[in-house]
Every structure is written in C-alpha cells, then in structure tokens.
C-alpha cells in the first residue's frame, strides 16, 4: 500500500473512531445508566456504638442499610473479590478472558461450569434486571462498560455492597449481616464472610435460616478456593470450616422503637441516625421491663429513661412496656407524654426554700390538718405526723408541709423556676399555678423530670436530655450546689423499702437520691432516682388515663427503679457519700424555735436535733397564720418572783416582778406533743386579782358522743361495727377529726357526724380546731 493509501486509511480510522465515540456518547445520552438519583437505603437508627436499634424499610418494603468498603470487614471484601471477580480493579467492566473461559467450558460440557460476569456486570443486572438471553447478556455488558465510564471502582463496589440480593426483601451485606447473624458487617469472621459472599448467587436456595446445610457446603467451597488462590492459609480455613452455620430467625432490629421513630420523624431525610443509646443496656432493660410487667393489671404500660449525668445523654429509652401492643397502647411514647407528676416536684420546692433562706433541713414543719384559703390537702393514707423536720417531711413525702411551704414560696414563682430549668408544665387553658401544683396539679413529662432530677447530683444544674451525640448540651441553674446537696443527701438517706441500713454492706452499692410520686386517682406511678453517674426515671400507668387502684409509686414504680439502678455500670467509690460543698454545715437546732441551739437560752430548747444549714442561715420556725396564738414562738411576760404566777398590767404594783420567757409550739401540733412538753410551752396562770391579758385567748373544745376511757361493744347479733354520732363543742369554726392519727371527717361548729368503728382494740379520737384548740378521747372497741 502506498503512502497515499496509508494516509487515507489512517484518516478513515480517525474519523471512524470519532464517529464511534460520538455514537457512544449519543447512545449514552439517550440511554443513560439507571443509577440511583440519591442513596435510597433504608433509614437506620443506631446506638452509640453503631448497633442498629431500628431500621425502616424503603418505599418498596426493602431492607437496605448503608454500606461502603470502609464499613465492611476486609475479610468479606477478600472473599467477595476472590469468589466473584479477582480482576475487578483491572478490567474495564467486562473481562474477556473470563467470558472466553466460561464459553469454552459451556461448549465442552454442555453446562455452565463457571460464570463470566464481573462484579460490575452484576451491579448492572441489579440496577436493570434483564432476561437470560444473548441479547440480555450483551445489554448487561454494555451497561457494565457504561458504569465503568461513569463511576469509580469504589462507587461500583459500594453499589454492590448496598444492593446485592440476600433473600426476600433483604438487600446489601450490612442488612444481611444483621438479619442473619445479628452483628455488623465490620465484625465478620472468615466463615461468616465466606457465607455472605456466596449467598447472593442463589439467595433463595442458600438462605442459612432455611437451608443451613446447603449454605455450609457453598461456604466451604469458597473457603477452599481462598486457599487455592493463596488468599488465606490452610490453618485459617480449617479453623473457619469448624464454625457451624447458625442463623437466627430473620428479623430486623426493633430496640428503642419509639425513640427511633421520634428521631426519624425529626430527621426524615437522614439515612443513618446515631443515637446516644447503649445497645446492650437497652436490650437488657427491655427484657427486664417486659418481665416485670407480666404480673401487673391489663392495659398497664410503662416508660423508662436512663441518663448519663456527665453528658446528659440518654443511655436507655423505653417509651412503652411493649411496643405495638394494642391493649397497652404500645404506640404511645410515654417518655414525652403529659402526665400528672404527683409528688415528684417536692424536692425542687425544698431546694428553692433552702436557697431563699426559708428553711434548713431541721426546720420544724406542721403536719396536721390545715386550711389554705379553703384548700385542705391530706396526706397519702390520710395519716398525720404532727411535728416533723423539713427533711422528714420531704423523705416521707408529706403533703400538708409541702403545701404550706409552697404557699410561702409562691406557686407562680415556683412554676416559673421549674419552667426556666426545663420542666415544661401543662395547665388547663386559663388556669394559673395554685397550691395543688406541688401535689401533681399540673402536667409534666418523664423526660423533663429526669433532666431536672439530675440537678440534685450535678451541682444544681438541670439539663435537657440529649438523644443524639450532636445535640447540644443545654443546662440551666435550677438550685445552688449547696441546696442540691442537702436535698440529695436527704433523699439518699432514705432506706429502700423493706431494707434496714445495718443489714446490708452498702459500700459498693451506689447511693440513690430517690423520690416517688402518685397522681390523683392512682393514674400515674412515678419513681425517680439519681446516683453519682446516672439518673433514672420510671413511669407506670395506663396511657388512656384510667385509674390503677392500689398501684402507686412506692410499690409499682420504685422496685423497677432499683432493679435498673443495680444493673447499671458502676465504679469504685460510687457508694461513698459526696462531701458537702462550700456553704453547707452541720448545726444543732433548737425546737420549737427552729434556730441554732447555741443562740438560745437553755430553757427555750425543748428538743435538740442536728440539721444542715446553707450559707450559715438558720431561719426560725414559720409563724402560724393566726399570729395572735403564737407570736413567732418566743413569748416574754412578767411573773411574780415568789409564786411564778403570771402578772398583767395593773397588778404588778407592790409585787416582786421579773421577766420570764417560754417557747411556744405551733398550736396545731398540741395533740401530738407529750404532756410535759405541752406544759413547758404553756403560759403560767394569772396571779389572783390580775385582769385577763388576752394571752390565752383560745377556744376550748370538748368531744360529745363518746367518753374518755369508754369500752364499746357491737349490738348483739350485729355484724356491723359500733356507730357513733360525734360532735365538737366549744368552737364555731371548722373542726378536723383524726382517728388514730388519720383524718376521718371535717365538721363546722357543733355539727355532728356519724362514724362506724369496725376495728377492735384501743383507739384515740382527736378533734382539732383551726384555732389550735383540740380535744382527745381514748376508748376501746371490744369484739
């Protein structure tokens, strides 16, 4: 061929190449590869260590988890490429040598001995399924070349890792690893890697949950190939062959289901949401909650929240006793449901009163029937204890002292402090915070209560519970560090129900500042507890708000709280009390005055007890609302030095008068005081001839209807108890009636009420007027 001919040939080749390339570009433009427009993997909510908690299928019901070469075990990549495509990183999408070998084997044996498809060709078939005809194979190869032109090898491999079929609606190695093996694809053994590498070749025939023996045979063939190819040693493969093919029943993860649903709703476009949950702890507590509630009444649900105090991250989140249970309304997330908090707000009130200088831990409180502008709270069980310290009132969760304290702090101010610290309160439209607030007359969520209760062991700083690691740490000062320590110490000193402090070695057991609560009508049972490392909250009730008679915080929620706390991680020293912060000191307190014992004359201290004071402030006992009866506790008066009788104006002339002083107890506490204590706090009688000075103006009460010391018997042949008509004589005001310390009735003036005495034995009946006047009779009911 001459020079001119060679030039024509080269020109034809050039223009032919250009035309071919232009044709390929046009075809590529007209028939683009069917690439996903966006990563359409299933949404997965994972624990803090990456363990899936709950996966959400895509719009077609396919379970497909995000995966890439960096998140998959290198052992799996070795097995996959050795088995499917050893030349993956070198060929352009089609391997002519492999195709020729597969064709020759087919012609020689009449059956397929080895496949010629590359990994890229398999991805092409996954993205665009085709018939198993020559034309279908040609189309697959063209698509493979097209993919190689558009994507990098890493991108092609990622498509395979996320979309390879593994049986049923499971696609991708990550979803398959969790579904069949219950572990991430990053932690596969050699045997597991080989199993998952062969499974996509015949997913229905080799599924390990249905055909474990077939799956084992296919796995072992791949293991032998790994030896033959020099990828793994004989010893490694022999060890792998020993491992049995064990698959659990295929199921997608379903832990912290309501939290996962909540996080997905907050980030609907996210493919992978990392929560703060501890996967192992979550699974263990879900099992414990399910077991715990097996014996409770039907339709009972529960919520549980465990928070790390250092970071305010949630470590366990259970929104319902059994997710999806229709009878228990298991689709309702009770961690963030509005419920009556019962008495769980009381610790915050006492802390606020400490910071305000209103009380110290040994302040004298009045636990007796009282009226607060017509509001008459009673204690749980209707029993009253008379004189109690502030720490006793909090520890026993007494209602009357708490309402008295809130009345002095101010319900509006207290509600504002709670709102500022993160406890969102719910009130009916148009309603304002009132005294019932402290007994549960509002709505709050378990999540907010846990965040606030953590302040007791976090130096007074409440925090918003963090559900994802990237959520900001939001903190608010709720109380001073000193007030938080005093309240936490008060609650932690309360022994667990049925436990005596000297019976158990508590050095390794974490100290728990715990508080229970029960809402009106037994609708909500609460238990909150804070240790040095964790804060735990438990709610038990019915999501529809119907009552659970006889179920309350101390017997329903509290046992579960302690079970959870005892199962949490602990460290040496968790059982050692925290030292008091600066500003907190121990002082001896004088009752009934409530001030420091060393600041009062010896005769005015009728009872001494130790208490914690904040910043050196030792406030006196609250003055009674009817100040004429008490006058701040200290009463000075003149007496005759010879007789000790009281003198009044107009009768001191010619007498040897001197000044005397007594400490008065609040009048409402008189029925609970020993006779000697009552005498010590009473004014001496007026000397003869002295006009009344009005200092002893008080109603005198008498109980009519039963005599002191009486023995009462049932009428002959009657199965009922003794019925008596009772009334209090001597006051026109309200009278509260207590039977053996428990409230039984309220009357006005001399109006009678009828009561039936069923229990045999000795009883004490007390009538207590609002003025402080009282009367008591003791009697016996015989069988």
Number of C-alpha atoms within 10 A of each C-alpha: 7 6 8 9 10 11 12 11 13 12 12 12 12 12 12 12 12 12 12 12 12 12 12 13 13 12 11 13 10 9 11 14 18 12 14 9 6 6 11 15 22 22 24 26 29 25 25 18 13 18 21 27 26 21 25 22 18 13 9 7 11 16 26 28 27 22 22 17 15 9 13 19 17 17 20 25 17 18 26 21 17 19 18 18 19 16 16 18 12 10 15 18 27 24 20 14 10 17 16 12 15 19 18 14 16 15 11 11 9 10 11 14 14 13 15 20 23 25 23 29 24 19 24 28 20 17 18 14 12 14 11 9 9 9 11 14 16 11 18 26 22 16 26 26 19 20 24 18 11 14 12 12 17 12 15 20 21 18 23 23 25 23 25 23 22 26 17 12 14 25 23 25 31 25 31 28 21 20 22 21 21 19 16 20 25 19 16 20 15 22 27 21 27 28 27 29 25 22 23 20 15 14 18 15 15 25 22 25 17 15 14 17 16 14 24 21 15 19 25 20 13 22 28 17 17 21 16 12 13 11 14 18 14 15 10 14 19 15 11 19 18 10 13 12 20 15 16 13 13 17 10 20 20 16 24 25 23 23 22 27 17 14 18 20 11 10 13 11 10 15 18 19 21 21 28 25 29 21 21 13 17 21 16 13 20 20 12 15 21 15 11 15 18 11 9 12 13 12 18 23 28 27 25 29 23 30 27 21 23 12 17 25 24 24 23 28 29 26 26 30 28 23 20 14 14 11 12 21 20 21 16 19 22 27 26 14 16 15 25 25 29 27 26 25 23 28 25 24 25 27 27 22 20 25 20 13 17 19 28 31 27 27 31 29 26 28 24 28 26 24 14 13 6 7 11 12 22 19 20 12 8 15 19 23 16 18 24 20 22 24 25 19 25 23 21 17 21 25 24 24 24 27 26 20 23 24 15 12 17 14 21 15 12 21 21 14 18 20 14 14 22 22 25 17 21 16 13 8 6 5 9 13 19 17 21 17 25 26 26 22 21 24 18 22 20 27 25 23 24 29 25 28 30 33 28 32 26 21 18 24 22 30 27 24 28 22 23 18 16 10 13 13 13 14 18 15 18 26 24 18 23 25 32 29 26 26 25 27 22 20 24 21 16 18 14 15 10 6 10 9 12 7 7 9 8 12 13 13 18 24 25 27 24 29 28 29 27 28 22 15 14 20 22 29 30 30 30 28 27 30 25 24 19 25 28 31 31 27 32 28 29 23 22 13 12 14 15 20 10 9 20 23 26 19 15 24 27 27 16 22 22 17 14 21 21 12 11 13 9 17 11 10 14 17 17 14 13 14 8 15 15 10 13 19 16 13 20 17 29 27 26 24 27 26 23 22 20 12 9 13 10 10 10 20 20 17 13 15 15 14 20 28 27 23 15 14 20 22 17 22 24 20 16 19 12 13 11 15 20 18 14 18 24 15 16 12 16 18 24 18 14 10 9 16 17 24 27 19 11 9 15 17 9 6 12 12 19 15 12 15 16 18 22 24 29 27 21 22 22 21 20 15 13 9 10 9 15 16 11 16 21 14 19 15 12 17 18 10 10 14 13 13 12 9 13 12 11 16 17 15 19 18 20 14 13 17 12 13 13 13 14 18 14 17 11 6 6 8 9 11 19 18 14 14 13 19 22 29 19 16 20 13 13 18 29 21 25 22 18 15 19 19 20 14 14 17 18 15 15 18 15 17 15 12 14 11 18 15 13 15 12 14 17 15 21 24 25 27 30 18 21 21 21 27 18 18 17 17 17 18 18 15 11
